[in-house]
Amino acid sequence: MRISRSALSSLLLAGFLSAGSLEPVLADEPCHINWGELQLSPNQDQQIKQLDSQWNQEYMQVQPSIVEDQKKLSRLLADPRSDPLEIMALQQSIARKKEHLRASATATYLRKRQILDQGQRQALEVMIRQVISERQRMMNPGSHTDVMPDRVQDLMQRVRNIWGR
């Protein structure tokens, strides 16, 4: 199964935050990219850690208000006397905050990716494809996937590298 770059981008953007993890790679479910597997230089490692720190700080500032607003929204939805306009405004506020975090997570990921050299970027792409493939298998456990063996994927990657794609 081949995932186009646009589909990969869509999946990345669609799943960029994690309520249970602060790793901003794929949203709404934890996606742990082991950046150490990319054989980072000490400078790259420091830059990645700094970006993680900035992301964690922003996440910790915004996420508690999202949780609080969601609790308030639940109470309003359960109350038959609640104002529909207040419900809509609160729902839109939650959506804006979540979108802000998604955009920030995407920007953080892109800054991290920019730190990497070409070989590390290719390794990161392989790691992300594996995460996506695993998520697809988990979401559709009975379905058949046309995942190519690693050797075939490696061969295809070498051919792409030769042709400069």
C-alpha positions as CSV (number, residue, x, y, z in Angstrom):
1,M,0.0,0.0,0.0
2,R,1.5,3.3,-1.0
3,I,0.5,6.5,0.8
4,S,0.7,9.7,-1.2
5,R,2.4,12.7,0.2
6,S,-0.9,14.6,0.3
7,A,-2.5,11.7,2.2
8,L,0.4,11.5,4.6
9,S,0.1,15.3,5.2
10,S,-3.6,15.0,5.8
11,L,-3.1,12.2,8.3
12,L,-0.4,14.2,10.0
13,L,-2.6,17.2,10.3
14,A,-5.7,15.2,11.2
15,G,-4.0,13.5,14.1
16,F,-1.5,15.9,15.5
17,L,-2.2,16.2,19.2
18,S,-2.5,13.7,21.9
19,A,-4.6,14.0,25.0
20,G,-2.5,11.4,26.7
21,S,0.9,12.3,25.3
22,L,2.6,15.6,24.7
23,E,4.4,14.3,21.5
24,P,3.0,16.4,18.7
25,V,3.2,14.1,15.7
26,L,-0.2,12.5,15.0
27,A,-3.3,14.0,16.6
28,D,-5.8,12.9,19.1
29,E,-3.8,9.7,19.8
30,P,-0.3,9.3,21.1
31,C,2.3,8.9,18.4
32,H,5.7,8.4,19.8
33,I,8.5,9.2,17.4
34,N,11.8,8.1,18.8
35,W,13.9,11.0,17.6
36,G,17.0,9.2,19.0
37,E,16.6,6.5,16.3
38,L,17.5,9.2,13.8
39,Q,21.1,9.4,15.0
40,L,20.9,13.0,15.9
41,S,24.0,15.1,16.4
42,P,24.3,16.7,19.9
43,N,23.3,20.1,18.4
44,Q,20.2,18.5,16.7
45,D,19.3,16.7,19.9
46,Q,19.5,20.0,21.8
47,Q,17.3,21.8,19.2
48,I,14.7,19.0,19.3
49,K,14.6,19.1,23.1
50,Q,14.2,22.9,23.0
51,L,11.3,22.6,20.5
52,D,9.7,19.9,22.7
53,S,10.0,22.1,25.7
54,Q,8.4,25.0,23.9
55,W,5.6,22.8,22.7
56,N,5.0,21.3,26.2
57,Q,4.8,24.7,27.7
58,E,2.2,25.9,25.2
59,Y,0.2,22.7,25.5
60,M,0.2,22.9,29.3
61,Q,-1.2,26.5,29.0
62,V,-4.0,25.7,26.6
63,Q,-5.1,22.2,27.3
64,P,-6.5,22.8,30.8
65,S,-8.8,25.5,29.5
66,I,-10.0,23.0,26.8
67,V,-10.8,20.4,29.4
68,E,-12.6,23.0,31.6
69,D,-14.6,24.2,28.7
70,Q,-15.5,20.6,27.7
71,K,-16.8,19.9,31.2
72,K,-18.8,23.1,31.1
73,L,-20.2,22.2,27.7
74,S,-21.2,18.8,29.0
75,R,-23.1,20.5,31.9
76,L,-24.8,22.9,29.5
77,L,-25.8,20.1,27.2
78,A,-27.4,18.2,30.0
79,D,-29.3,21.2,31.3
80,P,-32.6,21.6,29.3
81,R,-32.7,25.3,30.3
82,S,-29.3,26.2,29.0
83,D,-28.9,28.9,26.4
84,P,-28.3,27.4,22.9
85,L,-26.2,30.4,21.9
86,E,-24.0,29.9,24.9
87,I,-23.6,26.2,24.0
88,M,-22.6,27.1,20.4
89,A,-20.2,29.8,21.5
90,L,-18.5,27.5,23.9
91,Q,-18.3,24.7,21.3
92,Q,-16.7,27.1,18.9
93,S,-14.2,28.3,21.6
94,I,-13.2,24.7,22.2
95,A,-12.8,24.1,18.5
96,R,-10.6,27.3,18.1
97,K,-8.4,26.2,21.0
98,K,-8.0,22.7,19.6
99,E,-7.2,24.1,16.1
100,H,-4.6,26.4,17.7
101,L,-2.9,23.4,19.3
102,R,-3.0,21.4,16.1
103,A,-1.5,24.3,14.1
104,S,1.2,24.8,16.8
105,A,1.9,21.0,16.8
106,T,2.2,21.0,13.0
107,A,4.6,24.0,13.2
108,T,6.7,22.3,15.9
109,Y,6.9,19.1,13.8
110,L,7.9,21.0,10.7
111,R,10.6,22.9,12.7
112,K,11.9,19.5,14.0
113,R,11.9,18.1,10.6
114,Q,13.8,21.1,9.2
115,I,16.6,20.4,11.7
116,L,17.2,17.0,10.1
117,D,19.5,16.2,7.2
118,Q,18.1,14.4,4.1
119,G,18.9,10.9,5.3
120,Q,17.3,11.6,8.7
121,R,14.2,13.0,7.0
122,Q,13.8,9.8,4.9
123,A,14.2,7.7,8.1
124,L,11.5,9.9,9.8
125,E,9.2,9.4,6.8
126,V,9.6,5.6,7.1
127,M,8.9,5.8,10.9
128,I,5.7,7.9,10.2
129,R,4.5,5.4,7.6
130,Q,5.0,2.6,10.0
131,V,3.0,4.5,12.7
132,I,0.2,5.2,10.1
133,S,0.2,1.6,8.9
134,E,0.0,0.4,12.5
135,R,-2.9,2.8,13.3
136,Q,-4.7,1.6,10.2
137,R,-4.3,-2.1,11.3
138,M,-5.6,-1.2,14.8
139,M,-8.6,0.7,13.4
140,N,-9.5,-2.1,10.9
141,P,-8.3,-5.3,12.6
142,G,-10.0,-7.6,10.2
143,S,-9.1,-5.9,7.0
144,H,-6.4,-7.0,4.6
145,T,-3.6,-4.5,4.0
146,D,-1.3,-4.5,1.1
147,V,1.8,-3.6,2.9
148,M,4.9,-4.4,1.0
149,P,7.7,-6.3,2.6
150,D,10.6,-4.1,3.9
151,R,13.0,-5.3,1.2
152,V,10.6,-4.2,-1.5
153,Q,10.1,-0.8,0.2
154,D,13.9,-0.4,0.5
155,L,14.4,-1.3,-3.1
156,M,11.7,1.2,-4.2
157,Q,13.3,3.9,-2.0
158,R,16.7,3.3,-3.6
159,V,15.2,3.6,-7.0
160,R,13.5,6.9,-6.0
161,N,16.8,8.2,-4.6
162,I,18.5,7.4,-7.9
163,W,15.9,9.3,-9.9
164,G,15.9,12.2,-7.4
165,R,12.2,11.9,-6.5
